[in-house]
């Protein structure tokens, strides 16, 4: 069953091309989260096969991520907190989740729109407190693109690197995803510890 789903995704990414990558990554960054791993890893694999240009695939992924993030940013800035809480429940977004995002943004400041892009379940919604705080749009776009660029590039290069083993890629994509999430968790933990150590020194 899982292999059929993965095959469908690979075929979909190949059929839709760069526009498909853009749209699916925009969904991944918006109120309707879509796993970026199952978009960018197959894109890297298709690049290995010569069916895509890896640089263009990465740019499409970054562009889509930024578009989805800007959508959330605009919603928060335009309609405010009550609107998000009122309608967020329809996409399983609770008030507690927004509180966590606001606390994360308050602790780390504008840089959180960069680090947040590397954290699962945070990267989809970190744009909301940025919009509520009316963060400078250019700064927001820069940090968002930088964080998304790192994540998207890692996934695409991973797909390209292991593209020589098509069977392994399709059978172990879920394992690869878990490894990626674990790697990100370690990076975030190191960042948090470094942040805490700086506070102690001060």
Helices and strands as residue ranges (DSSP letters): H 2-29, H 37-48, H 54-88, G 89-91, H 95-108, G 109-111, H 112-115, G 116-118, H 126-132, H 137-161, H 166-171, H 173-201
